[in-house]
């Protein structure tokens, strides 16, 4: 296969490296500008996002307009969009004429519209055969070829098959799933819940509290997903429970780090500035909450995170709000 990854951040670079390990692939990584592309070529690594991890010699580094790549695309080509959620719409517009499969890595709801990635694609490039590659994965571990499992989600079997063929190997397993709604809801909501869990750990509330937050967070995620038409079983899989556990407890999680820093008394601006990377939960929390409100879905943890990020609650106040809720049954 000829695989083009658009976006040379941590995750885009890591997934391009993973594709290079599959024999027979021709892999290209498209950077946002020539300066970034030149740095990748000269240094032989992505020093900003994945320092110390060497790029495969077979990986081609590109930059410039996407139009020539689209014009040369063939049906067996695979395009991977590795931009943040904020860049998905424009990138899909540029890829609207691609004849082969397209998939995105970003997770979240689009700011302003409140749309999930597949809903954005339906608006701007409805004829694309498209889907999502998601699941519990830190870019650094994928770049280092540490064992990882992902989900290829799409209503199109051809897209699911292409993603499996592109990335399934000895260190990276890819499972197919046709429930793109459930996979995308899991990928969006887990980032918000990871902020809450980081807050819990930063306040030293204990392992019992962390377990409660993860479990009740999963219930919130599932409620929203069902209201949007997802399958309940998806949330017990890699893109639901798996991604939530990783992002809420893993030390490499940027969203968890935001919660930890807020618990230490840093402002949101200070916490985000200290990361050096995008923490999608900060930007998607309000959109997740708004989408839940429009569907009358109860999401108290998400609501508390939004109030915290907006400055309407302090760290300990957010916990008090959650613990002060009235008794109820455990069912979703």
Secondary structure, DSSP 4 states (H G I P E B T S, - for coil): -EEEEE--SHHHHHHHHHHHTSTT-EEEEE-SSHHHHHHHHHHSB-TTTSTT-BPPTT-EEE-S-SHHHHHT--TT-EEEE-S-GGGHHHHHHHTTT-SSEEEE---SB-TTT--BHHHHHHHH-TT--EEEEESS--HHHHHTT--EEEEEE-S-HHHHHHHHHHH-SSSEEEEEES-HHHHHHHHHHHHHHHHHHHHHHHTT--HHHHHHHHHHHHHHHHHHHHHTT--GGGGGSIIIIIHHHHHHH-TT-HHHHHHHHHHTT--HHHHHHHHSS--HHHHHHHHHHHHHHHTT---HHHHHHHHHHTTSS-HHHHHHHHHTSPP--S--
